[in-house]
Amino acid sequence: MSPVTRDRNTLLIAAGVVVMLGVLAVWTASSFAAMRVSPTGDSLHYLKGHLMRVFVGLVVGIIAWRMRASMLQFLAVPAYFAALALLALTVVASGSALAPEINGSTRWLHLGPVRLLPSELMRYGYVLLSAFMASRSWWDARKLWHFGLMALAAVIPMVLILSQPDFSGSAYLGAVMMVMLLLAGARFKHLVLLGGVAALFAAAAVFSSPYRMDRVTTGMDGSELSGSGYQSQQACIALGSGGLLGRGLGRGRQQRGFLPEAFSDYILAVIGEEAGFVGAVMVLSCLALVCTAGWRIAVRADTTFCSMVSGGFTAVIAIGVLIHAGVVTKLLPPTGIPLPLVSWGGTGIVMTMGALGFLAGAAGRRRQ
């Protein structure tokens, strides 16, 4: 078996295992909440929606697998500006039926029966735009002026995301920006300068907002079982009570009204409670295999565009895993970032499976 075939098989098998484990996790983590929101008390209310999104994601992934790189290049610029327009719409229509306020933020767009998270679309849109511009040499990241343009393409949507307000989503895109600049060959001194400026602005955004400051201090400290520390503390209780092998599937207690957003923002904590340390490590190990295979595919890609897109898509998934795991283990303050391929949520799982489809296709277009 050739290395490229091995990487592709590893990617697909590991991703398939994660998706199946995610279905089980969403089912057990959402059943209590589903009975409370469903008019008929259907405990499978959220699971049915999740399975539908997984199916849509599978279709999108197959299309991305078969799509020619030239077609994706053609769509790169329109995809970025479409995501930017949707982000702007969340700000302009804030508080309306189109962009309702949920938990103090207007991150979502309700377009009839479809609910979109534009910040998720923007992460992938920015990767496509950066890869397209850099592969055509229209952006040479080693030149300061072009470096600034490439950074600006991320800073503009970051400001829109921050105004929703969604600090974690803005920081997420900022991390993706740094990876894309690195892949484009940016000078180290420019990256250090940009990182320093970004850190100063992030600190200013935190200290200027009592809400964010409270999340950073109380949320990570977790010394209180109320307020900002409540979610983090309940997540740690879930993880700790699972022990080595867990309580058993469906026997978790924290998702029964104690742990908010158990099947999305804190699903790793539910996995840790029911499947224990072994189960949590298994899920994270499979995700690590996905990211490792994705990076190896990026290295072997046949063109600069495919290499940068593969590396960028892999970075989006890897950063999401790191943030989610950091929040659940109280290394980071609460952010609202789901676990890729596992958590309930339409935009995230569809886009991630589409990205994996592209990676699988790129594996067959390695350098000769």
KETIZA-570955 format. One line per field, with one value per residue: residue number from 1; residue in one letter; chain; x, y, z of N, C-alpha, C in turn. Coordinates in steps of 0.02 Angstrom, whole numbers. Layout:
// KETIZA-570955
seq	[NUM,...];
type	[a,...];
mol	[A,...];
n_xx	[X,...];
n_yy	[Y,...];
n_zz	[Z,...];
ca_xx	[X,...];
ca_yy	[Y,...];
ca_zz	[Z,...];
c_xx	[X,...];
c_yy	[Y,...];
c_zz	[Z,...];
//
This chain:
// KETIZA-570955
seq	[1,2,3,4,5,6,7,8,9,10,11,12,13,14,15,16,17,18,19,20,21,22,23,24,25,26,27,28,29,30,31,32,33,34,35,36,37,38,39,40,41,42,43,44,45,46,47,48,49,50,51,52,53,54,55,56,57,58,59,60,61,62,63,64,65,66,67,68,69,70,71,72,73,74,75,76,77,78,79,80,81,82,83,84,85,86,87,88,89,90,91,92,93,94,95,96,97,98,99,100,101,102,103,104,105,106,107,108,109,110,111,112,113,114,115,116,117,118,119,120,121,122,123,124,125,126,127,128,129,130,131,132,133,134,135,136,137,138,139,140,141,142,143,144,145,146,147,148,149,150,151,152,153,154,155,156,157,158,159,160,161,162,163,164,165,166,167,168,169,170,171,172,173,174,175,176,177,178,179,180,181,182,183,184,185,186,187,188,189,190,191,192,193,194,195,196,197,198,199,200,201,202,203,204,205,206,207,208,209,210,211,212,213,214,215,216,217,218,219,220,221,222,223,224,225,226,227,228,229,230,231,232,233,234,235,236,237,238,239,240,241,242,243,244,245,246,247,248,249,250,251,252,253,254,255,256,257,258,259,260,261,262,263,264,265,266,267,268,269,270,271,272,273,274,275,276,277,278,279,280,281,282,283,284,285,286,287,288,289,290,291,292,293,294,295,296,297,298,299,300,301,302,303,304,305,306,307,308,309,310,311,312,313,314,315,316,317,318,319,320,321,322,323,324,325,326,327,328,329,330,331,332,333,334,335,336,337,338,339,340,341,342,343,344,345,346,347,348,349,350,351,352,353,354,355,356,357,358,359,360,361,362,363,364,365,366,367,368];
type	[m,s,p,v,t,r,d,r,n,t,l,l,i,a,a,g,v,v,v,m,l,g,v,l,a,v,w,t,a,s,s,f,a,a,m,r,v,s,p,t,g,d,s,l,h,y,l,k,g,h,l,m,r,v,f,v,g,l,v,v,g,i,i,a,w,r,m,r,a,s,m,l,q,f,l,a,v,p,a,y,f,a,a,l,a,l,l,a,l,t,v,v,a,s,g,s,a,l,a,p,e,i,n,g,s,t,r,w,l,h,l,g,p,v,r,l,l,p,s,e,l,m,r,y,g,y,v,l,l,s,a,f,m,a,s,r,s,w,w,d,a,r,k,l,w,h,f,g,l,m,a,l,a,a,v,i,p,m,v,l,i,l,s,q,p,d,f,s,g,s,a,y,l,g,a,v,m,m,v,m,l,l,l,a,g,a,r,f,k,h,l,v,l,l,g,g,v,a,a,l,f,a,a,a,a,v,f,s,s,p,y,r,m,d,r,v,t,t,g,m,d,g,s,e,l,s,g,s,g,y,q,s,q,q,a,c,i,a,l,g,s,g,g,l,l,g,r,g,l,g,r,g,r,q,q,r,g,f,l,p,e,a,f,s,d,y,i,l,a,v,i,g,e,e,a,g,f,v,g,a,v,m,v,l,s,c,l,a,l,v,c,t,a,g,w,r,i,a,v,r,a,d,t,t,f,c,s,m,v,s,g,g,f,t,a,v,i,a,i,g,v,l,i,h,a,g,v,v,t,k,l,l,p,p,t,g,i,p,l,p,l,v,s,w,g,g,t,g,i,v,m,t,m,g,a,l,g,f,l,a,g,a,a,g,r,r,r,q];
mol	[A,A,A,A,A,A,A,A,A,A,A,A,A,A,A,A,A,A,A,A,A,A,A,A,A,A,A,A,A,A,A,A,A,A,A,A,A,A,A,A,A,A,A,A,A,A,A,A,A,A,A,A,A,A,A,A,A,A,A,A,A,A,A,A,A,A,A,A,A,A,A,A,A,A,A,A,A,A,A,A,A,A,A,A,A,A,A,A,A,A,A,A,A,A,A,A,A,A,A,A,A,A,A,A,A,A,A,A,A,A,A,A,A,A,A,A,A,A,A,A,A,A,A,A,A,A,A,A,A,A,A,A,A,A,A,A,A,A,A,A,A,A,A,A,A,A,A,A,A,A,A,A,A,A,A,A,A,A,A,A,A,A,A,A,A,A,A,A,A,A,A,A,A,A,A,A,A,A,A,A,A,A,A,A,A,A,A,A,A,A,A,A,A,A,A,A,A,A,A,A,A,A,A,A,A,A,A,A,A,A,A,A,A,A,A,A,A,A,A,A,A,A,A,A,A,A,A,A,A,A,A,A,A,A,A,A,A,A,A,A,A,A,A,A,A,A,A,A,A,A,A,A,A,A,A,A,A,A,A,A,A,A,A,A,A,A,A,A,A,A,A,A,A,A,A,A,A,A,A,A,A,A,A,A,A,A,A,A,A,A,A,A,A,A,A,A,A,A,A,A,A,A,A,A,A,A,A,A,A,A,A,A,A,A,A,A,A,A,A,A,A,A,A,A,A,A,A,A,A,A,A,A,A,A,A,A,A,A,A,A,A,A,A,A,A,A,A,A,A,A,A,A,A,A,A,A,A,A,A,A,A,A,A,A,A,A,A,A];
n_xx	[42,30,103,17,-108,-121,-128,-247,-340,-323,-369,-506,-557,-531,-605,-733,-753,-753,-867,-969,-955,-986,-1121,-1177,-1140,-1210,-1339,-1353,-1318,-1411,-1539,-1613,-1631,-1700,-1824,-1879,-1896,-1963,-2127,-2195,-2123,-2016,-1873,-1777,-1769,-1665,-1567,-1618,-1614,-1477,-1432,-1485,-1409,-1283,-1299,-1318,-1193,-1114,-1151,-1107,-971,-937,-961,-863,-751,-750,-740,-652,-495,-482,-613,-641,-550,-608,-721,-670,-651,-787,-846,-784,-826,-964,-978,-931,-1030,-1140,-1096,-1095,-1229,-1277,-1243,-1305,-1440,-1461,-1544,-1665,-1792,-1720,-1588,-1585,-1563,-1468,-1427,-1366,-1296,-1283,-1252,-1305,-1394,-1560,-1630,-1768,-1808,-1677,-1531,-1391,-1217,-1123,-989,-925,-929,-847,-718,-677,-697,-602,-484,-490,-486,-360,-273,-298,-261,-127,-73,-82,12,-28,-38,102,166,287,317,292,181,91,78,9,-113,-162,-178,-273,-385,-431,-446,-551,-674,-654,-676,-812,-864,-828,-911,-1033,-1092,-944,-815,-732,-752,-697,-562,-532,-537,-430,-324,-326,-293,-157,-99,-122,-45,79,88,89,214,259,367,458,478,377,265,282,270,137,72,101,33,-98,-114,-113,-229,-323,-311,-352,-485,-536,-513,-587,-716,-827,-899,-825,-708,-750,-780,-653,-585,-673,-730,-625,-570,-671,-720,-843,-1009,-1101,-1151,-1020,-930,-1002,-1028,-899,-863,-961,-931,-805,-841,-915,-815,-726,-806,-821,-711,-598,-659,-789,-966,-1052,-1144,-1272,-1293,-1249,-1251,-1236,-1285,-1417,-1490,-1396,-1273,-1252,-1286,-1245,-1238,-1172,-1075,-1008,-985,-879,-858,-970,-943,-828,-884,-972,-901,-780,-604,-538,-628,-637,-505,-496,-583,-518,-396,-430,-470,-348,-279,-350,-312,-173,-161,-221,-129,-17,-66,-77,57,96,22,-17,-12,18,-99,-187,-109,-104,-241,-275,-191,-242,-378,-359,-300,-407,-492,-407,-379,-507,-530,-431,-470,-599,-569,-485,-574,-665,-582,-549,-440,-454,-563,-746,-811,-900,-870,-893,-855,-768,-846,-911,-997,-1167,-1244,-1271,-1202,-1065,-1035,-1069,-984,-860,-858,-865,-740,-657,-688,-631,-496,-479,-492,-385,-281,-262,-198,-60,112,210];
n_yy	[-59,108,258,370,313,247,356,416,313,301,428,424,310,338,458,409,324,419,495,398,370,496,506,415,482,604,556,499,609,705,659,685,825,831,773,871,981,935,927,806,736,667,576,563,676,775,690,640,753,772,656,680,791,733,649,743,803,696,683,808,791,686,750,851,770,720,835,940,1022,1141,1188,1216,1318,1414,1440,1497,1639,1691,1612,1658,1795,1777,1715,1821,1917,1854,1855,1993,2014,1956,2053,2170,2132,2104,2038,2023,1917,1853,1852,1804,1838,1732,1664,1785,1821,1850,1745,1659,1630,1625,1553,1522,1352,1321,1338,1434,1451,1579,1612,1490,1454,1555,1522,1417,1479,1582,1507,1451,1569,1625,1521,1517,1649,1652,1543,1587,1682,1810,1856,1874,1813,1841,1970,2123,2208,2124,2027,2100,2121,1991,1962,2060,2015,1920,1991,2083,2000,1948,2058,2078,1959,1973,2077,2019,1974,1875,1820,1707,1644,1739,1736,1606,1611,1697,1615,1522,1607,1636,1512,1497,1603,1558,1441,1501,1549,1659,1782,1752,1856,1944,1868,1857,1991,2018,1925,1979,2103,2055,1990,2098,2168,2069,2060,2188,2181,2088,2147,2262,2223,2180,2061,1969,1971,1917,1789,1740,1741,1690,1585,1499,1476,1417,1412,1433,1370,1430,1561,1619,1517,1401,1313,1263,1200,1101,1025,975,898,800,739,694,606,501,418,284,193,239,275,204,183,297,315,428,572,710,774,779,899,968,1001,1125,1139,1009,917,983,1103,1045,910,821,809,735,616,580,555,447,353,356,389,312,308,445,470,384,444,569,523,466,581,646,561,588,723,710,628,714,819,755,726,855,889,806,848,891,1021,1195,1259,1151,1098,1203,1222,1095,1091,1202,1168,1056,1120,1198,1099,1040,1147,1173,1055,1065,1182,1148,1037,1101,1190,1102,1036,1140,1219,1323,1467,1460,1440,1402,1324,1188,1009,949,845,773,842,901,995,1084,1166,1153,1012,978,1061,1016,881,901,962,854,770,840,828,690,676,755,675,588,660,680,739,684];
n_zz	[0,-46,26,13,-8,112,201,160,187,325,365,324,391,527,539,511,622,724,691,707,845,888,855,947,1064,1053,1056,1187,1265,1235,1260,1379,1375,1254,1282,1358,1273,1162,1095,1104,1192,1142,1153,1058,985,960,912,791,710,709,642,517,478,476,367,264,272,232,98,50,76,-13,-135,-126,-127,-258,-330,-442,-419,-487,-497,-363,-344,-426,-351,-236,-206,-219,-116,0,5,10,135,211,187,248,380,404,396,513,603,557,555,688,828,765,685,589,633,776,952,1048,1197,1229,1114,937,841,748,593,540,412,351,362,382,481,501,542,519,554,557,423,374,419,337,215,220,219,90,10,46,7,-131,-175,-137,-206,-336,-335,-311,-186,-97,40,98,73,152,126,55,151,247,179,171,305,336,269,356,474,456,450,578,662,637,688,821,856,871,1003,990,1055,1064,940,856,898,863,721,706,746,641,538,569,546,407,357,394,316,193,186,261,336,486,578,545,577,716,753,712,794,921,914,897,1020,1108,1068,1097,1235,1269,1226,1316,1445,1432,1439,1561,1564,1485,1558,1676,1634,1600,1723,1833,1760,1725,1846,1920,2050,2098,2105,2027,1913,1804,1828,1833,1720,1686,1805,1818,1706,1741,1850,1785,1705,1805,1879,1794,1797,1758,1665,1653,1685,1606,1452,1427,1561,1620,1728,1734,1618,1640,1664,1738,1673,1559,1382,1348,1241,1142,1164,1272,1251,1259,1394,1433,1365,1435,1561,1540,1464,1521,1558,1464,1355,1320,1283,1175,1080,1062,1016,893,826,825,738,622,600,589,475,384,381,327,202,153,142,39,-69,-240,-292,-250,-210,-173,-71,24,52,102,215,284,305,387,495,542,594,690,778,826,899,999,1066,1114,1196,1286,1350,1413,1502,1583,1554,1472,1461,1458,1294,1191,1081,975,974,839,717,813,907,921,792,645,541,574,569,438,361,407,367,231,213,246,141,34,72,61,-76,-118,-80,-181,-275,-270,-275,-410];
ca_xx	[0,70,93,-41,-168,-125,-151,-318,-378,-321,-413,-576,-576,-533,-661,-794,-760,-772,-937,-1012,-953,-1022,-1194,-1193,-1132,-1266,-1400,-1358,-1311,-1467,-1604,-1649,-1651,-1748,-1890,-1904,-1913,-2008,-2198,-2218,-2077,-1974,-1804,-1734,-1781,-1602,-1530,-1644,-1586,-1405,-1423,-1499,-1351,-1228,-1313,-1303,-1121,-1087,-1162,-1061,-904,-928,-955,-797,-701,-749,-733,-586,-465,-495,-679,-636,-516,-658,-769,-636,-667,-859,-861,-761,-869,-1030,-973,-924,-1096,-1182,-1073,-1119,-1302,-1290,-1235,-1357,-1507,-1456,-1604,-1725,-1807,-1668,-1528,-1609,-1513,-1468,-1377,-1331,-1257,-1319,-1206,-1340,-1442,-1616,-1654,-1820,-1793,-1604,-1497,-1321,-1169,-1078,-919,-899,-918,-792,-654,-660,-693,-537,-433,-493,-463,-288,-238,-305,-221,-55,-53,-76,65,-58,-17,166,167,353,317,252,117,48,65,-44,-176,-184,-203,-333,-441,-456,-462,-618,-725,-643,-711,-884,-879,-821,-967,-1096,-1020,-918,-742,-698,-754,-648,-496,-527,-518,-363,-277,-325,-254,-86,-79,-120,13,138,88,104,285,271,428,447,474,310,218,291,240,64,50,103,-22,-160,-118,-131,-299,-363,-310,-395,-555,-555,-514,-637,-782,-834,-925,-769,-660,-779,-773,-584,-565,-716,-743,-569,-558,-722,-727,-913,-1056,-1150,-1120,-975,-894,-1046,-1019,-834,-864,-1002,-893,-753,-875,-931,-753,-699,-849,-818,-657,-560,-702,-852,-1026,-1089,-1182,-1339,-1297,-1222,-1297,-1228,-1325,-1488,-1509,-1342,-1222,-1283,-1258,-1208,-1228,-1137,-1015,-974,-998,-822,-869,-1018,-906,-785,-923,-1003,-852,-721,-542,-524,-672,-617,-441,-510,-610,-466,-344,-455,-466,-277,-263,-379,-271,-107,-168,-235,-66,25,-95,-58,128,105,-23,18,-6,19,-167,-211,-70,-125,-310,-273,-162,-288,-436,-335,-290,-473,-515,-362,-388,-571,-521,-391,-510,-652,-538,-460,-630,-693,-534,-542,-378,-477,-630,-801,-809,-954,-843,-910,-803,-778,-871,-943,-1050,-1228,-1238,-1273,-1151,-1000,-1023,-1073,-923,-803,-860,-846,-667,-626,-697,-579,-433,-476,-480,-317,-234,-250,-166,5,166,240];
ca_yy	[0,169,304,414,273,235,417,425,263,321,486,405,262,374,504,369,302,477,512,349,383,559,491,386,534,651,521,493,674,749,628,720,891,821,760,934,1029,905,928,738,705,621,578,561,738,803,638,637,810,759,606,713,833,688,626,800,810,641,702,863,762,649,800,882,719,714,901,958,1078,1202,1211,1246,1382,1459,1458,1522,1709,1698,1581,1704,1854,1755,1707,1888,1949,1823,1881,2061,2010,1942,2116,2217,2108,2080,2041,2010,1846,1827,1841,1811,1836,1668,1666,1849,1830,1839,1708,1616,1657,1580,1561,1472,1292,1313,1381,1437,1485,1610,1610,1425,1459,1600,1489,1380,1528,1616,1459,1448,1632,1631,1472,1538,1708,1636,1497,1626,1733,1877,1872,1846,1826,1864,2042,2151,2234,2067,1997,2140,2107,1924,1968,2102,1973,1885,2040,2111,1956,1942,2115,2065,1905,2002,2122,1981,1966,1806,1828,1643,1633,1784,1709,1545,1632,1724,1559,1496,1657,1627,1450,1509,1645,1514,1398,1543,1566,1724,1788,1740,1919,1972,1829,1877,2059,2011,1890,2026,2151,2019,1977,2161,2181,2019,2080,2247,2159,2054,2194,2314,2193,2144,1993,1927,1967,1870,1722,1719,1730,1642,1527,1452,1459,1367,1407,1441,1327,1473,1613,1599,1456,1344,1265,1230,1157,1042,984,940,847,745,705,660,551,445,372,253,161,274,248,163,220,317,319,492,611,782,801,779,964,1001,1026,1158,1125,946,881,1025,1136,1006,839,781,795,680,556,562,528,383,305,363,414,272,330,512,464,352,495,618,489,461,649,658,525,627,782,688,607,774,856,717,736,923,889,769,873,902,1092,1240,1271,1092,1091,1254,1207,1036,1111,1248,1129,1016,1166,1216,1043,1030,1202,1162,1001,1091,1230,1111,998,1149,1216,1048,1022,1203,1253,1383,1488,1436,1474,1384,1291,1116,961,930,779,740,883,917,1059,1073,1198,1126,943,977,1090,973,822,925,971,788,746,870,798,623,686,782,621,554,707,694,753,624];
ca_zz	[0,-50,83,3,4,185,233,145,224,396,372,318,444,591,538,517,691,764,676,740,917,899,854,1012,1115,1047,1078,1260,1297,1219,1272,1432,1350,1201,1311,1386,1221,1112,1116,1117,1239,1103,1176,999,948,937,875,723,674,701,590,453,462,458,299,220,273,192,28,35,75,-76,-188,-120,-147,-330,-361,-466,-384,-525,-478,-297,-354,-453,-298,-176,-192,-203,-52,53,9,32,208,240,184,299,444,410,407,584,639,533,575,756,868,725,674,546,675,845,1005,1084,1250,1229,1054,874,798,701,546,529,343,345,403,387,528,482,584,470,574,536,351,361,430,276,162,224,197,17,-19,57,-35,-200,-189,-129,-259,-397,-322,-303,-118,-78,112,120,65,207,101,41,217,277,144,190,374,335,247,415,527,443,479,650,694,632,735,889,869,877,1012,994,1062,1050,868,826,913,823,654,712,746,573,499,582,512,335,344,399,257,135,186,291,376,557,614,532,617,786,760,708,854,976,906,910,1092,1140,1054,1133,1305,1274,1219,1378,1502,1421,1447,1624,1552,1464,1613,1724,1606,1603,1793,1867,1718,1728,1916,1937,2122,2116,2069,1997,1873,1751,1844,1838,1665,1692,1864,1803,1658,1778,1890,1739,1688,1864,1902,1747,1814,1704,1615,1647,1716,1558,1403,1449,1634,1643,1770,1727,1564,1660,1691,1774,1627,1501,1315,1356,1179,1094,1189,1324,1238,1282,1465,1436,1345,1491,1616,1523,1438,1562,1529,1405,1301,1299,1248,1110,1034,1047,976,824,797,812,677,566,588,566,405,345,372,281,136,133,123,-24,-120,-303,-308,-192,-188,-137,-10,73,72,145,279,317,329,443,552,569,635,748,825,859,948,1054,1104,1149,1250,1336,1389,1454,1556,1619,1536,1437,1484,1415,1229,1146,1020,977,957,769,698,870,937,884,758,573,500,590,546,365,335,424,324,165,214,244,73,-7,91,32,-148,-127,-69,-245,-321,-241,-322,-439];
c_xx	[44,56,31,-106,-177,-151,-225,-361,-380,-369,-486,-599,-582,-592,-727,-806,-783,-845,-984,-1013,-990,-1097,-1216,-1191,-1190,-1330,-1406,-1355,-1372,-1535,-1645,-1675,-1704,-1818,-1921,-1928,-1962,-2080,-2224,-2173,-2031,-1901,-1754,-1738,-1716,-1563,-1554,-1616,-1512,-1392,-1436,-1439,-1291,-1237,-1297,-1227,-1087,-1093,-1113,-989,-889,-920,-886,-742,-694,-736,-661,-560,-478,-564,-678,-599,-565,-707,-737,-656,-742,-877,-841,-809,-941,-1031,-968,-992,-1143,-1161,-1099,-1194,-1318,-1284,-1291,-1426,-1508,-1521,-1668,-1737,-1754,-1605,-1548,-1552,-1521,-1411,-1334,-1290,-1300,-1274,-1241,-1385,-1496,-1645,-1707,-1806,-1718,-1576,-1422,-1280,-1116,-1004,-886,-884,-857,-724,-631,-655,-627,-480,-431,-466,-387,-249,-241,-260,-146,-31,-45,-22,37,-47,48,177,235,360,269,184,67,30,7,-112,-205,-211,-268,-395,-470,-479,-532,-673,-716,-679,-786,-905,-877,-881,-1033,-1126,-1002,-842,-705,-697,-704,-577,-482,-504,-448,-310,-270,-285,-179,-60,-73,-62,77,144,106,177,301,335,412,439,406,257,221,259,164,37,50,47,-89,-169,-139,-205,-345,-367,-355,-469,-579,-562,-566,-708,-786,-858,-868,-719,-685,-772,-701,-563,-608,-725,-687,-555,-607,-734,-799,-955,-1114,-1113,-1075,-939,-936,-1032,-953,-833,-904,-967,-839,-783,-891,-869,-726,-740,-847,-763,-622,-605,-772,-910,-1064,-1132,-1253,-1347,-1267,-1274,-1295,-1271,-1400,-1505,-1454,-1292,-1256,-1248,-1218,-1193,-1195,-1071,-976,-982,-940,-828,-918,-985,-861,-822,-948,-954,-785,-661,-525,-565,-653,-552,-451,-535,-556,-410,-366,-453,-394,-254,-289,-334,-201,-110,-181,-172,-20,-1,-77,14,137,62,15,27,-4,-51,-193,-174,-93,-196,-311,-245,-208,-349,-417,-326,-356,-499,-473,-372,-454,-567,-485,-431,-563,-624,-512,-515,-656,-647,-516,-474,-393,-545,-684,-804,-869,-931,-858,-849,-815,-796,-909,-1005,-1110,-1220,-1231,-1215,-1083,-988,-1026,-1008,-862,-801,-844,-770,-631,-633,-645,-511,-425,-462,-409,-265,-218,-216,-98,57,196,316];
c_yy	[62,215,348,376,259,297,428,376,280,378,464,358,298,422,466,345,360,496,463,358,448,549,462,439,583,619,521,561,719,722,665,788,884,810,824,982,1001,905,859,701,655,628,577,624,767,753,635,694,800,709,635,756,791,664,682,809,757,657,757,837,725,697,833,834,717,780,913,1019,1144,1231,1245,1313,1435,1484,1493,1594,1719,1668,1626,1763,1836,1746,1775,1925,1920,1846,1951,2062,1995,2006,2165,2197,2082,2090,2029,1935,1813,1810,1851,1806,1771,1669,1729,1863,1817,1805,1674,1657,1604,1595,1508,1413,1282,1363,1377,1473,1515,1608,1544,1425,1501,1567,1453,1428,1565,1570,1456,1511,1638,1583,1492,1597,1693,1590,1532,1680,1804,1902,1836,1862,1849,1940,2073,2175,2177,2030,2034,2128,2040,1924,2007,2062,1932,1935,2068,2064,1945,1997,2104,2011,1932,2046,2085,1980,1892,1810,1764,1628,1677,1760,1646,1562,1662,1670,1528,1543,1647,1565,1462,1554,1604,1469,1437,1566,1633,1724,1782,1805,1953,1935,1848,1945,2055,1976,1936,2076,2118,2006,2041,2177,2132,2038,2141,2229,2125,2104,2248,2288,2156,2072,1947,1918,1916,1798,1696,1701,1676,1578,1476,1431,1406,1359,1413,1392,1367,1524,1583,1534,1393,1291,1226,1181,1093,996,944,885,786,705,664,601,491,395,344,227,191,239,200,206,233,325,383,532,686,812,804,844,1001,1035,1058,1139,1060,911,924,1051,1094,931,795,764,737,614,532,532,458,330,311,392,377,295,398,510,432,403,544,586,482,529,668,622,561,686,764,667,667,814,821,723,805,925,857,796,896,975,1133,1251,1212,1083,1140,1241,1148,1053,1156,1213,1087,1060,1186,1162,1036,1085,1195,1108,1027,1139,1194,1072,1044,1177,1163,1032,1085,1236,1319,1403,1462,1476,1459,1353,1217,1073,936,857,743,778,890,986,1049,1101,1166,1058,939,1005,1047,911,842,935,904,756,775,839,728,627,710,727,584,599,728,710,687,624];
c_zz	[0,9,74,14,79,221,222,184,298,409,373,373,511,594,545,588,735,753,710,816,934,899,921,1067,1113,1072,1154,1295,1287,1239,1325,1408,1295,1228,1339,1333,1169,1137,1134,1166,1205,1125,1119,958,919,895,803,681,660,645,521,431,443,386,249,215,231,118,7,31,11,-134,-187,-141,-223,-366,-383,-428,-420,-510,-410,-300,-380,-399,-239,-159,-177,-135,6,60,28,107,242,241,237,369,455,424,480,626,622,558,647,796,831,719,631,585,748,896,1044,1133,1246,1167,993,824,740,654,534,460,330,390,415,437,515,535,538,489,555,462,335,371,367,216,161,201,121,-16,-13,11,-108,-217,-185,-185,-326,-393,-320,-232,-104,-4,138,112,116,184,88,106,252,245,165,262,376,315,304,469,517,469,554,689,693,682,807,906,878,947,1019,995,1043,975,831,838,873,752,653,712,677,528,508,547,437,316,347,338,194,133,216,332,450,596,604,573,691,799,759,770,915,974,922,985,1129,1130,1092,1207,1316,1271,1283,1436,1494,1431,1514,1615,1532,1520,1664,1700,1612,1674,1825,1827,1722,1800,1940,2012,2145,2075,2042,1955,1820,1764,1842,1784,1672,1750,1851,1753,1693,1823,1846,1722,1746,1886,1855,1763,1752,1648,1610,1682,1671,1513,1428,1524,1663,1681,1755,1672,1581,1697,1728,1727,1567,1436,1316,1290,1124,1123,1240,1313,1260,1355,1475,1417,1402,1549,1601,1499,1475,1525,1465,1345,1274,1260,1179,1059,1014,1004,903,790,782,749,616,549,563,493,360,331,323,209,109,109,54,-81,-182,-321,-243,-165,-147,-71,44,97,119,214,319,345,390,505,583,615,698,800,862,912,1010,1097,1145,1208,1305,1379,1437,1513,1596,1609,1500,1465,1437,1350,1184,1081,1025,960,886,760,754,894,890,852,684,534,511,560,470,335,349,380,251,160,210,175,27,8,61,-43,-161,-118,-133,-296,-295,-296,-347,-429];
//
